[in-house]
Amino acid sequence: MTDSQDPLTPLVQVHSPTEERNPRSRDIDTLASEQVVSRILAEDATVVAAVQALTHEIARLTDLCVDALTNGGRVHYVGAGTSGRLGVLDAVELLPTYNADSDMFVAHLAGGDGAMMKAVEGAEDSEELGASVIADHAGEHDVIVGLAASGRTPYVKGALAAARERGLATALVSANPNAPLAALADVPLLVNTGPEVVTGSTRMKAATAQKVLLNALSTSVMVRLGKTFENLMIDVRATNEKLVARTVRIVREATGASEDDARAALGATGNNLRAALVLLLAGAPLEHAPEALEVLAQFPPSATRPGDASGIRSASEALRARVGSPTVAEER
C-alpha cells in the first residue's frame, strides 16, 4: 500500500499549528514545577488576543444565532472529544444562568452522553453519525456550529455537510487556520493559538480559546435577546437561598433601592424580578405592582428593540407615564 492509499496518511501529514512542536517548551521535561507552570501560563496568556482577532466573525455568528432563536430555531453545537465536551458545558450552563430554554442551545457529543466522562473510541471518525444529528434534530431555522480543534473531525464534517445540503447556516470553531472543514462553514472561526506546550495536546490552548470564544458567543446572544438589564442577569431562577439573595442584590444594584424596598417590590410582584425593576425604576408605589406586570407584558424581550432588548426601560417609562410618578433618576 502506498502513502496515498493509506487512510492514516492525511492524519500523519495534517497541517495545523497545534501539531507543531513549540520551541518555547522543548526543555519542559527538565524544569522544576514552578518553571513548568510558568511556561504553561505564559502560553495561555496569548489565547485571549488570538480570540479577540476574530471579534467581527464572532459578532456575525452572534447575529445568525439571534435571528435563528428569534424565529423559533435553535443553535446546535456538534463536536467530539474536548471540543465537544466544551460545547456541552456552554449549552447546559445557559439554563441556570439565564433561565434559557434547554433547547435554545443544544450540544451533540460524538459517542453520546457517556462520552462526557469517558472517551468513546472511534465515535469521532464517523461522518454518518454526524450527518444523522442534522437529520434527526435540526430544524429549518437552526444554526449548526461545528467544534473541531483540528478542523478535520469526520463527525463534525458529516454534520456540517448535511447542514449545508439543507441550506442551514453553519459555523466552524477550530484552532487550525488551515482547517479543511472551513469550506463547509458560512462563518469560519479559526483561532490561531499556535503550537501547544505539549505537542498536539489541544485540551490546552486550543480548548481554552474555544471556551473563551463560546463564552463570548452565547453571552452575547443572551444579551441581545434581552436576558440582561445593564450588566445584570434578570432571568435568574431563584431556586435556593443563595439565588433568592442574588435577586434582591440585582434589584438593589439596578435601582438603588434599599434592601427592604427591594424585598417589598419583589414580594408585591410575586418575585418577578423584571416587574420589580419596572416598579422601582418607574418610582411607582407598591399598589401599582399589578400594573407593572401588565405593562411589562406589553414590552417582552426583543432583539429588535434598539437600546432596550430586555424591555425594562420601555416598560418603566410606560408605567411612570401611567401613574405620574418621577423616575428614579429624577428623584436622585
Long-range contacts (C-beta under 8 A, 24 or more apart in sequence): 10-152, 14-150, 14-152, 15-176, 15-178, 16-150, 16-151, 16-175, 16-176, 16-177, 16-178, 16-179, 17-175, 17-176, 17-177, 17-192, 17-193, 17-194, 17-195, 18-149, 18-150, 18-175, 18-176, 18-193, 18-194, 18-195, 18-196, 18-200, 18-202, 18-205, 18-206, 19-199, 19-200, 20-194, 20-195, 20-199, 21-195, 21-199, 22-194, 22-195, 22-196, 22-197, 22-199, 23-195, 24-197, 25-197, 25-198, 28-197, 28-198, 39-197, 40-197, 40-204, 43-194, 43-196, 43-197, 43-204, 43-205, 44-204, 44-205, 44-208, 46-193, 46-194, 46-205, 47-193, 47-205, 47-208, 47-209, 47-212, 48-212, 50-191, 50-192, 50-193, 50-194, 50-209, 51-191, 51-209, 51-212, 51-213, 51-216, 53-191, 53-192, 54-189, 54-190, 54-191, 54-213, 57-187, 57-188, 57-189, 58-189, 58-213, 58-216, 58-217, 58-220, 59-220, 60-187, 61-143, 61-145, 61-171, 61-187, 61-189, 61-217, 62-217, 62-220, 62-221, 62-224, 64-143, 64-169, 64-171, 64-186, 64-187, 65-143, 65-217, 65-221, 66-221, 66-224, 66-225, 66-303, 68-141, 68-142, 68-143, 68-169, 69-104, 69-221, 69-225, 70-225, 70-303, 70-304, 71-141, 72-139, 72-141, 73-139, 73-140, 73-141, 73-142, 73-143, 74-103, 74-104, 74-105, 74-106, 74-138, 74-139, 74-141, 74-142, 74-143, 75-104, 75-105, 75-106, 75-142, 75-143, 75-145, 75-221, 76-105, 76-106, 76-107, 76-108, 76-133, 76-137, 76-138, 76-142, 76-143, 76-144, 76-145, 76-159, 77-105, 77-106, 77-107, 77-108, 77-145, 77-147, 77-214, 78-108, 78-130, 78-133, 78-144, 78-145, 78-146, 78-147, 78-155, 78-156, 78-159, 78-160, 79-107, 79-108, 79-109, 79-110, 79-146, 79-147, 79-148, 79-153, 79-155, 79-156, 80-109, 80-110, 80-111, 80-115, 80-123, 80-124, 80-148, 80-153, 80-155, 80-156, 81-110, 81-119, 81-124, 81-149, 82-149, 82-202, 82-203, 82-206, 82-207, 83-147, 83-148, 83-149, 83-153, 83-173, 83-202, 83-207, 83-210, 84-108, 84-109, 84-110, 84-115, 84-147, 85-109, 85-115, 85-116, 86-147, 86-207, 86-210, 86-211, 86-214, 87-145, 87-147, 87-214, 88-116, 89-211, 90-211, 90-214, 90-215, 90-218, 91-218, 94-218, 94-222, 96-237, 97-222, 97-233, 97-236, 98-222, 98-227, 98-233, 98-235, 99-227, 99-235, 99-236, 99-237, 100-222, 100-227, 100-235, 105-218, 106-137, 108-133, 108-137, 108-159, 110-153, 110-155, 123-155, 124-153, 124-154, 124-155, 124-156, 125-154, 125-155, 126-154, 126-155, 126-158, 127-154, 127-155, 127-157, 127-158, 127-161, 128-158, 129-155, 129-158, 130-154, 130-155, 130-156, 130-157, 130-158, 130-159, 130-160, 130-161, 130-162, 131-158, 131-159, 131-161, 131-162, 132-158, 133-158, 133-159, 133-162, 134-159, 134-162, 134-163, 134-166, 134-168, 135-162, 138-163, 138-166, 138-168, 140-166, 140-168, 142-168, 142-169, 143-168, 143-169, 143-170, 143-171, 144-168, 144-169, 144-170, 144-171, 145-170, 145-171, 145-172, 145-173, 146-170, 146-171, 146-172, 146-173, 146-181, 146-184, 146-185, 147-173, 147-210, 148-172, 148-173, 148-174, 148-179, 148-181, 149-174, 149-175, 149-176, 149-202, 149-206, 149-207, 149-210, 150-174, 150-175, 150-176, 150-179, 150-202, 151-175, 151-176, 151-178, 151-179, 151-180, 151-181, 151-182, 151-190, 152-176, 152-179, 152-180, 152-181, 153-181, 156-181, 157-181, 157-184, 160-184, 160-185, 173-210, 173-213, 173-214, 175-202, 175-205, 175-206, 175-209, 175-210, 189-213, 223-309, 224-303, 224-309, 225-301, 225-303, 225-309, 226-300, 226-301, 226-302, 226-303, 226-305, 226-309, 226-310, 226-311, 227-301, 227-310, 228-310, 229-254, 229-274, 229-277, 229-310, 229-312, 230-254, 234-273, 234-274, 234-277, 234-310, 234-312, 235-273, 235-274, 236-273, 238-271, 238-273, 247-271, 247-273, 251-276, 251-277, 251-280, 254-280, 254-281, 255-280, 255-281, 255-328, 256-328, 256-332, 265-289, 269-293, 272-296, 274-310, 274-311, 274-312, 277-312, 277-316, 278-312, 278-315, 278-316, 278-319, 279-319, 280-328, 281-312, 281-313, 281-316, 281-327, 281-328, 282-316, 282-317, 282-319, 282-320, 282-323, 282-325, 282-327, 283-320, 283-325, 283-326, 283-327, 283-328, 283-330, 283-331, 284-319, 284-320, 284-323, 284-325, 285-323, 285-325, 288-319, 288-323, 291-319, 291-322, 291-323, 292-319, 295-319, 295-322
